[in-house]
Every structure is written in structure tokens, then in C-alpha cells.
Amino acid sequence: MTKTIDTDAPEVAQFRAVFEAVDTAHDVGPRFTCKEVDALAGMLRAIGADDAAAAWVEGHSRGDDDPDDLHRRPEATSK
């Protein structure tokens, strides 16, 4: 069964408003695991918030210090 997301629903609007804040993404993103940030970014993309999804992945990548991490920033490898 396929379900759709009502992107006009008040709950979706509230979710989007909260998680579109770039400063939140940069402050909290590094504390998320890769799975967590991928899930959040996926939901944001599903409701049309592509820029917010990218901001969360970018914010998360600032905390990736494992060389094998999925979201590690390339410039962070040259320490």
C-alpha cells in the first residue's frame, strides 16, 4: 500500500519550520549518527525541503572525524 504525505498538513509545516533552521542543523547535526541524519534528510526531501536536507548533512559532516564515515568532509582528511 502506498501512502502520501500531505505537505500542507499543519504538522508537516511545523516539522519543516523547525528543521529548516540552518543554525540548528549546524549545532545539532554533528551529534547525529549517519543513519539519523540520513533519515531526517530523507523526510525533509520528501516534503520538498531539499535545502534543509543538505544543511543537515553538511552540519552532520562537520562532526565526522572517522576516516571511514559516510559523510566525512574531504578536507577533514588532511590533518
Stockholm file with secondary structure:
# STOCKHOLM 1.0

chainA/1-79         MTKTIDTDAPEVAQFRAVFEAVDTAHDVGPRFTCKEVDALAGMLRAIGADDAAAAWVEGHSRGDDDPDDLHRRPEATSK
#=GR chainA/1-79 SS CCCCCCTTSHHHHHHHHHHTCHHHHHHHGGGSCHHHHHHHHHHHHHTTCHHHHHHHHHHHHTTCCCTTCTTCCGGGGCC
#=GC SS_cons        CCCCCCTTSHHHHHHHHHHTCHHHHHHHGGGSCHHHHHHHHHHHHHTTCHHHHHHHHHHHHTTCCCTTCTTCCGGGGCC
//
